[in-house]
């Protein structure tokens, strides 16, 4: 891998994997694409997460989707890439991987990981990576209500069944006991030991010996059974689980997983999923609180809340359910920024034509009702990213947001720059147009040199990386000085429809519907 350098060659002379826009007359700054097609033999990546680490390194994470762009149920793993400066020399790890299905094969019966979110403790340096995990055939539309845990002597235990029907919790007669030295005994509900154990990755053993099954999509390959696969002797309940790993060496190696659902999921929830992108670190009375946003579909609509830890991830708690005004209809994938007075502001995906936001004054536990920011016209039904920055303009803190600005489709990607003023009002003073084509999920981070890294989906199941710079007046540009060409020009009917919508919004605001 090449280090950051200035070169005098033309763009045609550089490798195609590098992004090399023009700066001044001849000089360019080079940065590499962490998830370009073909890396790790994978053609399809989705769901970007991006985080600048305490030492200035940059960690990027994504869904490793091999040869498809589908959500769960499907064959999906998690990939992490780390660069020492956020420009080049990305090094890779695959912390989450099920091998019930061969890599590169499409299979809706595969167990899967989806939607990475990351954050690093400022005090301990520990990096937290949370994803959703689904057993075979599991996904947002197929999971069943429940936590997947049974209570034994006051302790919640991951439940298992030997029945083919993993959708009925009545069939669950086994549970996993405490882990000791990397293994846990499988017990009957009546407290008797079975011949089975699992290791810390939830792979099965019988009488102390690993047991195997055929791998889907391969010719005669045998793989160790996992309790998350339906072709195993014992299997978990068909619901959604939150899966946590941590790294203490800047993402090189990762811990055994911890399933958080027993601590934060309610019995009436089928889907409780992490909001992808990044978590948030907040100081509460001198102590560090680690916060992630989550959303569920237990009610008539999706609804966002938080999970948080005040002891470096040892235990987790669930925040209060949020509310939203009727026009938004729902809230889901969300990101948090901190305002100068310590208020937290959460920006959320919803079902309206504007970004929604809510505030918390108790460190992210409870939130005001969500309402629309009428200066952030957007495709509401798409993930977005908002971050604090170290920059100030005219004595005001700068926040940035990236999202799809086309209200009709996931398209027309933009980055907005806002100045936080009195009463926590944000004045959005500038806009950078990323493209006028496809634009979906994105994630922003401030690099150690003050520039802005942006990881975003510019094609279905393709992720691109861009580095931006912010001037002292608040203008945003690609790092080498060129703004993306923006050609969006709606026809007369579309402009008329937009004007009608804006008029309706003003009426809704007037009558306090929003």
N, C-alpha and C positions, 0 to 999 in steps of 0.2 A: 504494500500500500504506500502511496506517496504521502508525504507530509504537506502541510499548507505551503504554497509557494506562489510566486508571481512568475508568469511565463510570458514570452513574447511570440508564441506560436499562434496560428489561427485556430479557430474552433475545430476545423476539419482535421487537424493534425492530432487532436487529443482523443483518448479512448472514449467510446460512446457511453460507458457507464458513468462518466463524470459529467456533472452539470457545470458548464462553463459560460456564463453570460459575459457580456462585454463590459469592461470598466475603463473609463477614459478612452484613450485612443487605442492602446495596444494591450494593456495589462489586465489580467483576469485573476480572480481568486478562485481556487479550486475547492470544491467539496464533492463528496461521493454520495451516491444513493444507497442507503442501508438495506432497502428491501426491493431492489430492482428485480424484475422477473429473471429467474434462473439461479439466483442466489440460494445456496443449500439445495439445489435441485428442485426448487419450488417455483411454480409459475404464477401463483395467485396468493396475494396477501391482502388482508383487510384489517380494519379497526386499529388505527395508529394511537400509540401512547408515547409521550416524549417528556423527559425529565433531565434537568441539569443537576448533577450530583454535587455533593459538598466540595469535592476536590476539583471541580471544573469539568470533569468528564460528563459525557452526555449518554443517557440510556434511552434507547428506543425499543418499543415492544409492539408486537402485532400478532394477529392470527395467522398461523401457517396453514393455508388452505389447499396447498398442493396443486390440484388441477381443476378446482371449482371455486365459485364465489358464494356458495350457499351458507346460510346460517345452520345451526344445530336444528334437527339431528343430521349430522354429517361427520366426516373425518376431518377434525380440526385440532391442531396443537398450538402451543404458544412458543414464539421465538423472541429472543432478546438480543439486541446488538448494542455494544458500548464502544464509543470513540473517546479518546483522551481529550479532545477539544470540540467535538461536535461537527468536525469537517471531514476527516478522513480516518482511515485505518480502523474500520468497524470490526469488532471481534464478536463472535456469535456463541450463544448457548440456547438450548431448547429445554427449558425447565419443566414444561408440561408436555407429556407425550404418552398416549395410549398406543399399544401395538396390536390391539385386537384386529385392526385393519391395516393392510400394508400401506406404507407411505406412497402417496401419489395415486391412490385408488379412491374412487367415489363410493360411499356406502352410507345410506341413511340409517343403518343399524349400528353404526360405530358409536362408541363412547366419545365424548368430545369436550374440549375446553374452548371458551369463547369470551371475548371482550376483556382484554387486559386493562388494569388500572395500576399505577405505580406511585409511590412516594418514598422519600428517604427521611429518616429521623435526623434532625439537625444536631441532636445531642449525642446519639450513639452511632450514627452512620449506617444503621441498619436500613436496607431497602425492602419495602413491602410490595409484593406483587399479588394482586387478587384477581381471579377470573371466576366466571361461572363454570361449573362442571356438570355435565349431564351423563347419566348412564346410557347404555345402548338404546337407541331409538328416542332419546329424550331431547326436547327442545322447547322453546317458548310455547308452541301451540299444543304440545303433547303431554307435558308433565302434569302430575296429580297433586292435589292439595295435601299439604302436610310437610313436616320437617324432615322425615326420614329417620327420626330418632325415637327410641322408646326410653321411658324412665325406669331405671332399676335402682332400688334402694336410694331414691332421691337424686340419682345421677343420670344424665341423658347419655344414651349409648346409641351408636350407629346400628340400625337394625338390618338384618339379613334374612333372606328366605331361600329355600331350596325349591320353591314352586315356580312353574313357568309363568304364572300370573303375577308379575311384579307390580301391577297397578292397584292391587287391593291390599291395604295394610293389614287386613285380617289374616293374611297368609304368613305373616312374619313371626318366626318362632326362634330366632337366634339374634345375638348381638355381639359386638366386638368389645372386649374388656380393655383394661389399661395396657398401654404399650410399655414394655420393659426390654431394654437392650435391643430396640428396633423391631420387636415382635409383640403381637397381642393374641391372646387366646380367644377363640370363638366359643361362646357359651349358649346353652339353651335358655329360654326365658325362665325356666325353673331353676337355673343356676348350676346346671351340670356342664362339665367340660365336654367338648366335642373333639374329634380327631383333627380339627382344622385350626390353623393359625393364619394370620396375615402379617406381612412385613409393613414397614412404615409407608410404602407406596400402595398399600392395599392389594398386594398380590397374594394369591392363595397357596397354602401348603397343607398337606395332609400327612399326618404321622411324621412331621418334620421334613418331608420331601416336597419340593416344588411340584405342582401339578400343571399340566399343559392342555392346550386346545389348539385346533386348527386356526391359522390366521386367515381372515377373509381377504380375498384379493391376491393371494399368493398360491404357488403350486407346491403344496406339501410342507410349507413352513409351519412349525409348531412354536407357540409362544406361551408364556406363563399366564395362567388365568388371573383375571382381575375381578374383584367384586363389583366393578362398574360395567361388566360385560355380561350380556345375557347367556353367553355360552359357557359360563362358569358354574361350578357346583353350587355356589352360594352367591346371591346377588342383592344389591341394595334396592331400595324403593325407587320407583320411577318418579322422581321429582327433581327440582333444581337445587344444587348445593353451591355454597360459596367456598372457594378453595384458596387458601392463603399459603404462599411460600415467602421466605425472606432470605436475603443475601447479606453477609457481613464482609464481603470482599469485592464490592463494586460490581456485582452481577456475574462474576466468573463462575461461582458455584452457588447452589440454592439448597435450602433446607428441605427436610421432609415436609409434606403438606399438613396443614391444619384445616379441618372442615369447620367453618364458623357458624354454620346454619343452626346448630343447637343453641348458640348464644344469642342470635339476632333474628332468627326467622320465626314467624308466628304460625300456629297450626292451621289457620285459615288461608294461608298463602301457598299457591302452587309455584308460581314464578316469583323469586326474589333475586334480582340480578344486580351486579355491580354496574355502575355508570362508568364506561370506559374512558380512558385518558389519564388523569392524575388525581390523586388524593390531595389533602391539604394538611399543613402543619400549623397549629394555633397554640399560643401560649395562654394558659389559664392559671393565674396566680403563681406564675413562675414555673409551672410545670407544662410539659409538652403534651398536647392532645393531637392524636393522629385521626384524621377524619376522611372517610370515603362516602360518597353518595351512592345510594342504591334506589331501586324502584321495584314496585310490585304491581300485580294485577288482581289483587284480592277483591277489589270493589267493582264498581261499574266502569272504572277507567284506570289507567296507569297512574301511579302516585309515587312521588319521590320522597325519600327521607334520608337519614344518615346512619352510618355505623361509626363508632369511635372507640378509641382506646386511650386511657390515661396512664398506662403502665408499659409503654413500649411494645404493645401488641400481645401482652400476656393474656389479657381478657378484653372482651369487646361488649359494647352496649348498643342498643338501638335507639335512635332519636325519635321524636314525635312525628306522627303522620302530618304531612303538609296539606294545605288547602289551596285551591285556585279558583279564580273568578270564572264564571260560566263560559265566557267566550273562548277561554283557553282549552277547555274540555279535558285536558289531562296534563301531567308533567312526567317526564322520565329522565333521560340522560342529561346530567347536569354537571357543572363545574363551579368552583368557589373562588372568590377573591376576597381580600381583606381591605376594608376602607380605613382611612386614616384614624378614625376614632375607635377602631377595634371591632366595629360592626362587620359581620360576614355577609357577603352578598352571593347568592346562588343564582346562576343563569341556567335556564332549563329549556330543553326540547318540549314542545307541546303540540297542539293541533291547530294553531292559529298562524297568522301571517307576520308575527313579530316574536322576537325573543322574549321569554318570560323571566321575571326575576322576583326573588323574595329575600328578606333580610333576617339575620339572627343576631340577637344581642346577648345570648347566653352560651356562646362558643360552639354553635352549630347543633345544639340539641333540639331547639324548637325554632320555627320560622313564621314570619308573617305570611299572609295569603299572597300567593303569586299573582302578579299582574303583568301586563305587557309593557315593554319599553317601546314607545311609539317612534323612537328614533332609530330602532334596530329592526327594520323591515327584513324579513328572513323567510326561508322555508322552515316553518316551525317544526315540521316532522322530520328532523334530522339532527344528529349529534352536533354539538358546537364546542368551542374551547374559549375560555377566558382566563387571563393571567394577570397578576401584578407584575410590575417591572420596577427596577431601581431608578428609573428616569423620572425627573421632574421637569415640568415646563411652566414657566411663570409661577413657580412655587407650588404647583399642584401635582399630585401623584398621577402617574400615567398607568392606565390599564389598557390591555389589548384584547380583542375578541376576533375569532375567525369562524365563519359559517357560510352556508349557501344562502345567497341573497335573492334567488329566484323563488317567488312564492308558489309557483306552479310545479317546480321540479327541483331535484338536487343538482343545482347548476349555479353558475355565476359566483364563484368563490371570492370572498372579500376578507380583508383584515381591517377592523375599525380601531381607531385610537381615541381613547376618552380621557378627559381630565376630571378628576374628582374634586368637586367644589364644595361650597357650604351646604349643610343639610344633606350631605352625601349624594347630591345630584351629580350625575356624570354628563359632561358636555362632550359629545362625540364629534371631534373637530376635523378628523381626516379619515380617508378611506383609501386602501390599496386594493386594486382589482387584480386578483390572482389569474382569473381566466373568465371566459364567457361560455364555457362548455361544462361538462360534467364536473361536479364538485360535491363530495359527500362528507364523510367524517374527517376531522382534523384535530391536531393538537399542537399547541404553541409552547415554547420555553424560551427564557432569556439565557443566552449563552454567557460564558464567563467573560467574554470580551465586550458584552453589552449588546451585541447583535441578537437577532431573534431567529430561532429555529422554528420551522413550520413543517410538520409531517402531515400529509393530506392525501385523500383519495381523489385522483384526477381522472381515473377511469374505473369502471366496475372491476373490483378485485385487483386494483393496482395502486400502490402507494408511492408518492413522490416526496422528495425532501427539498426544501428551499431555505435559504438564509436571507433575512431581511435586515435592513438598518433603519433607524429612526433618527431624523434630523432634530436639531435643537428647536425647530419651529413646529415639529410634530408631523412632518411629511414622512411617509413610509415608502421605501423603494427596495428593489432587489439589491443585494449587497454590492453589486458592481455598478449600480447607478441607473439601471434601465427598469422602467415600469412595464408591466405586462400590457400588451395591446388589448384594449377593451372595446369591443365592437357591438355590444348589446344595444339594439335599437328596436323596441317593441312596435308592432304595427298599431294602427289607429284604434282598433277594437281593444287590444290589450291595454293601451294607455287609458282608454275610456273606462275599462273595467277597473283598473288601478285607482282611478279618480273616484269611482263609485265606492270602492272598498274603503278608501280613505275617508270619505264622507260618512259611511256607516260607522267606522271606528270612532269618529268624533262624536257621533250620536251616542254610541255605547259608552264612551268616556263621560259624556254629559249626564247620562242617566245612571252612571256608576255600575254598568254591567261588567266592564273590565275590572 
